[in-house]
């Protein structure tokens, strides 16, 4: 409780700061005069202050905080923004290499602990990349950067695995290590890497099952029609959010996505709209979601509602934490080998064919069967891509749908057996 009070008062102080350095940083990030939240500190201001120490020298950030000359402060703030861009580029480069290594060398079915290494990976961002991999694969991660015969690494863990105990089990293969159950650092000699990796896998296997299925908490399921500025203003009263007072996470079902695009300096985020009137959604660092059938299938989304302000205009913005196609069950927001039902497999195959630009035909014994099943189909696929083909359609409607099918356009056709045989 005391910490929450301190943070709340601190945000007000920061918003109205008289320190020239912080004023310059707020100006350079477009936050001058705006109400500040823990989100803006965590994802906009703090990364820039931290970037100097990660990429060059922390003295730049210290100088900014102590400087009194406005012109010098503005130059330093611009430098920090540039260094933050460099940090993100370095981070994404290492992340790409790590993902390629996982694809080529790691068996995710049998390796519950990701242990990766590369030549000359930048030490300043290893922890960030490890955290991103930990989140993506829902398992502990060790990243090691080699410099000659010695490597230095950063490690991150998930809630149900004590990272310190795992490293302690493998300590005979390390020069040194330190940290706690969720994060650690280490030094290792190159010739000990295979044995170290084996020891971590062994310890994990011997210390109980570890879930590799994303388990994300939601506070409430809500209809998107009930998401508005009034709701966001009510939730804003619960601020500041942080450890012990998390931002409310809501779930909306069966959302139809439109206006899908990549945003950010390097296209690293995705933005889209849902509902009518449309609500803006933003998903940070999740361009891999574009590989899914977002346009073809309805989506269930897990999000934090927020108020976004740009050039004096305020609007509701949903910050997407996770999403899945609506046909997938809630018992795991990621694939669990061998657990998919026949319907899920059919829906996934259908979505894949539609995304690839191919038509898909579901064949039913009668029109009545189509009528009964259509409601379920509409619940999982966007109605705009569904067309019926049977003898009870008007001649014009039937011919139009038939022409679309013969043209090979990517629609889902609900067809009767009689139509298939005779037309």
RAVEN-V184071 format. One record per helix or strand. SS is the DSSP state (H for helix, E for strand). FROM is the first residue (numbers start at 0). TO is the last residue. Records with the same first field share a line. If there is no record, write none. Layout:
SS->FROM-TO ; FROM-TO
This chain:
H->1-14 ; 19-27 ; 37-54 ; 58-65 ; 69-104 ; 122-136 ; 162-168 ; 170-172 ; 189-205 ; 223-225 ; 228-235 ; 286-290 ; 341-354 ; 366-379 ; 382-384 ; 394-405 ; 416-421
E->113-118 ; 140-146 ; 149-155 ; 175-178 ; 182-188 ; 219-220 ; 241-241 ; 244-244 ; 249-254 ; 256-262 ; 268-273 ; 278-282 ; 296-296 ; 298-309 ; 312-324 ; 359-363 ; 380-380 ; 385-388 ; 411-415
